[in-house]
Amino acid sequence: MREQRRSRRFALNLEVLEISGKPAPGARILDLSVNGARLALPFATRINEQLKFMVLLPGLTKPSTFIGRVVWKKPADPEGRYVTGLQFYQNYWDLDQWLRAQTHTKA
């Protein structure tokens, strides 16, 4: 299968602090790129649903908030968890800078 992503993604396993302004116990961010994210969620979403989530990225002192739309989802386990792919609506300058720093620290 051919890779269709437009940008490099970075594997993470971080707690999602909030989703749409509410606490998000059990939600995790699995990977992140300038174009989107992959989340593990304890609930189902709808395709094209808008999600706003907050996460504290390593090395930063304040949480970052991102907004995107659900472009795919799949069940992760029988307990009702899902893996969900989001596409961001906009480019986040701070995220771009953070991702560039990660590239340089891992090289």
Buried (B, 14 or more C-beta within 10 A) or exposed (E): EEEEEEEEBBEBEBEBBBBEEEEBEEBBBBBBBBBBBBBBBBEEBEEEBEBEBBBBBEEEEEEBEBBBBBEEBEEBEEEEBBBBBBBBEEEBEEBEEBBEEBEEEEE
